[in-house]
Amino acid sequence: MNTQQRLLSTVAFTATLLWSAAPAEAQIDRVYTFESSSASAGKVIAVNKNGVTIKAGSNDKNFLENQIRKVLFQGDPPELTRGRELAIDGQYEQAIEELKTINADQLSRDVIKADVAYYRLLSRAKMALAGQYDRNAAKAEATAFGKNHGNSYHFFSVVKLLGDLELASKNYDGAVRMYGYLAKAPSPETQILSRYLTGMAMLQKDDIEGAQKVFSEVVAVDVNTSDALRLKILSKAGQAITLCKAGKVDEGVKQVEQLITELNPTDIEMSAKIYNAQGQCYEAGGDLEGAILAYLHTHLMFSGAGDAHAEALTRLVQLWPKVGRTERAAAARQELQQRYPGYAN
C-alpha cells in the first residue's frame, strides 16, 4: 500500500469513528414555513396542536401551527419524503401510492408516525371532497387521527378537513361545529379563518342573519398580515351575498363590484370566489344573465381554483336551462362530472 492509499484509508477510518460517535444531540430536523423557502434546522424538542419548538444550538425557536408548511424529521423514510411532497403539491393519488407502503410499526419516532397518518388522511380527504373517495371513510380517518395524534401540529388542519367534509355532506351544523373549534387555535389568522368558514357554512345552511353577523365581525377586525387581510376581503364578499339575499340587492352588488375592481388577477382562488359571489348576488336579484356571466368568468378565467370552479359549473348547470340554453347546461354537467364527480351527485 503506497503513502496516498494509507492516507485515504486513515481518513476514511477516522470519519467512520467520528460518525459512529456522534451524540444524539446531533439530530437535525428541518422546519419550513410559508414565509421562507429556506429551513430552520435544529432538534424538535416539543410538538403539540399549537405548533413546534426546535432547539438550534442554545436557542429555542417556536413555530405556530399556521406558520408551518412542512417539517422534515431526521429518520423520515424515503416514501414519506416523496409522499409528503406529492400531497403538498396536490398529487393525492400518487401520494397515497407512496405512503401506503410504509409500516408505521417500524417507524422510530411518534412525530414521523403522525406525519404518515396526516398525509394519508389529507390525500384521501381531498379526494373525497372531489368525489373520488368515500367521505364517511375520510371522516372516520380524520376522527381517528384526532384520537391517536391529538398533540400533532396538524391537529387544527385535520379539524378544518372534518369541517370541509361535513359541509360537502350537507351536514351544516357539523361543519359549523368543526369550524368553530378552529377558534381555539393560537394564531389570530386561524381564529379569523374559523369565523369566515363558519359564515360560509351558515350561508349554505341559508342562515342569512347568522352568516351576516359572522362576516360583519370579520370585516370589523383590524388585521396586519396578508393572510388575515385575504380572509377579511373574502368575508366582505360573503357579506355582499348576505345583503343580496336579505333583499338589499343594490347594496350587495355594489360591494362585490368594488371588490372586483380591487382584485389581483394572479390570486386565482380569491378572484374565483369573488366572481362567484357576484353570481350569487345577481341570482338573488333575479338577474340570471348577469349571474351566468359572473359564473362564466370563473369557469373561463379561474378554472384552476378547484372548489370555486366546481361551484360555478354547478350553478351554470342550473341556470342555463332557465334562459333556454339546455345544450350549454349539458356541456357544463359533463365537465362537472368529469372533473368534480363529488359535486355532480
C-alpha positions in Angstrom: 0.0 0.0 0.0 1.5 3.3 -1.1 1.5 6.5 1.0 -1.5 8.0 -0.7 -3.6 4.8 -0.2 -2.6 4.7 3.5 -3.7 8.4 3.9 -7.0 7.8 2.3 -7.6 4.7 4.4 -6.8 6.6 7.6 -9.1 9.5 6.7 -12.0 7.0 5.9 -11.4 5.2 9.2 -11.4 8.4 11.2 -14.6 9.7 9.5 -16.3 6.4 10.4 -15.3 6.7 14.0 -16.4 10.3 14.2 -19.8 9.4 12.7 -20.4 6.5 14.9 -19.5 8.6 18.0 -21.9 11.4 17.1 -24.1 12.3 20.1 -27.9 12.1 20.0 -28.0 15.9 20.2 -26.7 16.0 16.6 -30.2 15.1 15.4 -31.2 17.5 12.7 -34.9 18.3 11.9 -36.0 21.0 9.5 -39.0 23.3 9.7 -40.2 25.1 6.6 -42.6 28.0 6.9 -44.9 29.6 4.4 -42.8 32.8 4.6 -39.5 31.4 3.6 -38.1 28.8 1.1 -35.2 28.0 3.5 -35.5 25.8 6.5 -34.9 26.4 10.2 -32.7 23.5 11.3 -32.3 22.0 14.8 -33.7 19.3 17.0 -37.5 19.2 17.5 -37.9 19.3 21.3 -41.7 19.9 21.6 -44.7 19.2 19.4 -48.3 19.9 20.2 -51.5 21.0 18.5 -50.4 24.6 18.8 -47.1 24.2 16.9 -43.5 23.0 17.0 -40.4 24.0 19.0 -36.9 23.3 17.8 -33.5 23.8 19.6 -30.8 25.2 17.4 -27.6 25.5 19.5 -28.5 27.1 22.8 -31.7 28.8 21.3 -35.2 27.6 21.2 -37.5 28.7 18.3 -41.3 28.3 18.3 -43.5 28.0 15.2 -47.2 28.3 15.4 -49.3 25.7 13.6 -50.4 28.1 10.8 -46.8 29.1 10.0 -45.6 25.6 9.2 -45.5 24.5 5.6 -43.8 21.2 6.4 -41.3 19.6 8.8 -38.7 17.1 7.6 -37.7 14.9 10.5 -34.5 13.0 10.8 -35.3 9.4 10.3 -38.1 10.0 7.7 -38.4 7.0 5.4 -37.9 8.0 1.7 -41.5 7.0 1.0 -42.7 9.7 3.4 -40.4 12.3 2.0 -41.8 11.6 -1.5 -45.4 11.2 -0.4 -45.3 14.4 1.7 -44.2 16.5 -1.3 -46.8 14.9 -3.6 -49.6 15.6 -1.1 -48.5 19.2 -0.7 -48.4 19.6 -4.5 -52.0 18.2 -4.7 -51.0 14.9 -6.4 -53.1 12.9 -4.0 -53.3 9.6 -5.8 -49.6 9.4 -6.2 -49.1 10.4 -2.6 -51.3 7.6 -1.4 -49.3 5.1 -3.5 -46.1 6.2 -1.9 -47.4 6.3 1.7 -49.3 3.0 1.6 -46.1 1.1 1.6 -44.9 2.4 5.0 -45.3 0.2 8.0 -45.9 2.6 11.0 -44.8 -0.1 13.5 -41.3 0.2 12.1 -41.0 4.0 12.5 -38.8 5.2 15.2 -40.5 8.5 16.2 -44.1 9.4 17.1 -43.8 12.6 15.1 -43.0 10.6 11.9 -45.9 8.2 12.5 -48.2 11.3 12.9 -46.9 12.7 9.6 -47.5 9.5 7.7 -51.1 9.3 9.1 -51.7 13.0 8.3 -50.6 13.0 4.7 -52.5 9.8 4.1 -55.6 11.4 5.6 -55.0 14.7 3.7 -54.8 12.9 0.4 -57.9 10.8 1.0 -59.9 13.7 2.3 -59.1 15.9 -0.6 -60.0 13.0 -3.0 -63.3 12.5 -1.0 -64.2 16.2 -1.4 -63.7 15.7 -5.2 -65.9 12.6 -5.1 -63.1 10.2 -5.7 -63.1 8.6 -2.3 -65.7 7.7 0.3 -66.5 10.8 2.5 -67.6 8.8 5.5 -64.4 6.8 5.4 -62.4 10.0 5.3 -64.4 11.4 8.2 -63.7 8.3 10.2 -60.0 8.5 9.4 -59.9 12.2 10.5 -61.6 11.4 13.7 -59.2 8.6 14.4 -56.3 11.0 13.7 -57.6 13.3 16.4 -57.7 10.5 18.9 -54.4 8.9 18.1 -52.4 12.1 17.3 -54.1 14.8 19.4 -50.8 16.5 20.0 -49.8 16.8 16.4 -49.2 20.2 14.9 -51.5 19.0 12.1 -54.4 18.8 14.6 -56.2 22.1 13.5 -55.7 21.3 9.8 -57.5 18.0 10.5 -60.3 19.8 12.2 -60.7 22.0 9.1 -60.7 18.9 6.9 -63.5 17.5 9.0 -65.5 20.7 8.6 -65.0 20.6 4.9 -66.1 17.0 4.7 -69.2 17.8 6.8 -70.0 20.8 4.6 -69.7 18.7 1.4 -72.0 16.1 3.0 -74.5 19.0 3.7 -74.2 18.4 7.4 -74.2 22.2 8.0 -74.4 22.0 11.8 -71.5 19.6 11.9 -69.5 21.9 9.7 -70.3 24.9 11.9 -69.2 22.9 14.9 -65.8 21.9 13.4 -65.1 25.4 12.0 -66.0 26.9 15.4 -63.4 24.7 17.0 -60.7 26.3 14.9 -61.1 29.4 17.1 -59.2 27.5 19.8 -56.0 27.7 17.7 -53.3 30.1 19.0 -52.8 32.1 15.8 -55.0 35.1 15.0 -55.2 34.0 11.4 -56.7 30.6 12.2 -59.1 32.3 14.6 -60.2 34.6 11.7 -60.4 31.6 9.4 -62.7 30.0 11.9 -65.2 32.9 11.7 -65.0 33.1 7.9 -65.6 29.4 7.4 -68.4 29.4 9.9 -70.1 32.2 8.0 -69.8 30.3 4.7 -71.4 27.2 6.3 -74.2 29.3 7.7 -74.7 30.8 4.3 -75.1 27.4 2.7 -77.5 26.4 5.5 -79.5 29.5 4.5 -79.0 31.1 7.9 -78.6 34.6 6.3 -78.8 36.5 9.6 -76.2 34.3 11.3 -73.9 34.5 8.4 -74.2 38.3 8.1 -73.3 38.7 11.8 -70.2 36.5 11.4 -69.0 38.2 8.3 -69.5 41.6 9.8 -67.4 40.6 12.8 -64.5 39.6 10.5 -64.8 42.7 8.4 -64.6 44.9 11.5 -61.3 43.2 12.7 -58.0 45.1 12.3 -55.5 42.9 10.5 -51.8 43.1 10.0 -50.9 40.1 7.9 -51.6 39.2 4.3 -53.4 36.0 5.2 -55.7 37.9 7.6 -56.4 40.6 5.0 -57.3 38.0 2.5 -59.9 36.5 4.8 -61.2 39.9 5.5 -61.7 40.5 1.8 -63.4 37.2 1.3 -65.7 38.0 4.3 -66.7 41.2 2.5 -67.7 39.0 -0.5 -69.7 36.8 1.9 -71.3 39.9 3.5 -72.3 41.1 0.0 -74.1 37.8 -0.6 -76.0 38.1 2.6 -77.0 41.6 1.8 -78.4 40.5 -1.6 -80.2 37.5 -0.1 -81.7 39.8 2.6 -83.2 42.0 -0.1 -80.5 44.7 -0.2 -79.5 43.7 -3.7 -78.2 47.1 -4.9 -76.0 47.5 -1.8 -74.7 43.9 -2.1 -73.9 44.2 -5.8 -72.2 47.5 -5.3 -70.0 46.0 -2.6 -68.9 42.9 -4.6 -68.3 45.1 -7.7 -66.0 47.2 -5.7 -64.1 44.1 -4.6 -63.7 43.1 -8.3 -62.1 46.4 -9.2 -59.5 45.8 -6.4 -58.8 42.2 -7.4 -55.3 40.9 -8.0 -56.0 38.5 -11.0 -53.0 36.4 -10.1 -54.8 35.3 -7.0 -56.9 32.7 -8.8 -58.8 31.4 -5.7 -59.7 34.9 -4.4 -60.8 36.0 -7.9 -62.9 32.9 -8.5 -64.7 33.2 -5.1 -65.5 36.9 -5.6 -66.9 36.3 -9.1 -69.0 33.5 -7.7 -70.2 36.0 -5.0 -71.2 38.3 -7.8 -73.1 35.5 -9.4 -75.0 34.7 -6.2 -75.8 38.4 -5.8 -77.2 38.6 -9.3 -79.2 35.4 -8.7 -80.7 36.8 -5.6 -81.8 39.9 -7.6 -83.3 37.8 -10.4 -80.7 38.8 -13.0 -80.0 35.3 -14.4 -77.9 36.5 -17.4 -75.7 38.6 -15.1 -75.3 35.6 -12.8 -74.4 33.4 -15.8 -71.7 35.9 -16.9 -70.2 36.0 -13.5 -70.0 32.2 -13.2 -68.6 32.0 -16.7 -65.9 34.4 -15.7 -64.8 31.9 -13.0 -65.2 29.0 -15.4 -63.2 30.5 -18.3 -60.6 32.6 -16.3 -60.1 30.8 -13.0 -60.7 27.1 -13.5 -57.5 26.4 -11.5 -59.4 27.2 -8.3 -61.0 23.7 -7.9 -63.7 24.3 -5.4 -64.8 27.6 -6.8 -64.7 26.3 -10.3 -66.9 23.3 -9.3 -69.3 25.7 -7.7 -69.5 27.9 -10.8 -70.2 24.8 -13.0 -72.9 23.6 -10.6 -74.7 26.9 -10.8 -74.3 27.0 -14.6 -75.9 23.6 -14.9 -78.9 25.0 -13.0 -79.1 28.4 -14.8 -78.5 27.7 -18.4 -81.9 25.9 -18.9 -83.7 28.9 -17.3 -82.5 31.1 -20.3 -83.3 28.4 -22.9 -79.7 27.0 -23.3 -80.1 23.4 -22.4 -77.2 22.4 -24.6 -74.9 24.6 -22.6 -76.2 23.1 -19.4 -75.4 19.6 -20.7 -71.9 20.6 -21.6 -71.4 22.1 -18.1 -72.8 19.0 -16.5 -70.4 16.8 -18.5 -67.4 18.8 -17.4 -68.6 18.8 -13.8 -69.0 15.0 -13.8 -65.6 14.5 -15.4 -63.6 16.9 -13.2 -65.5 17.1 -10.0 -67.7 13.9 -9.6 -68.3 14.8 -6.0 -70.2 17.9 -7.0 -72.2 16.2 -9.6 -74.0 13.9 -7.2 
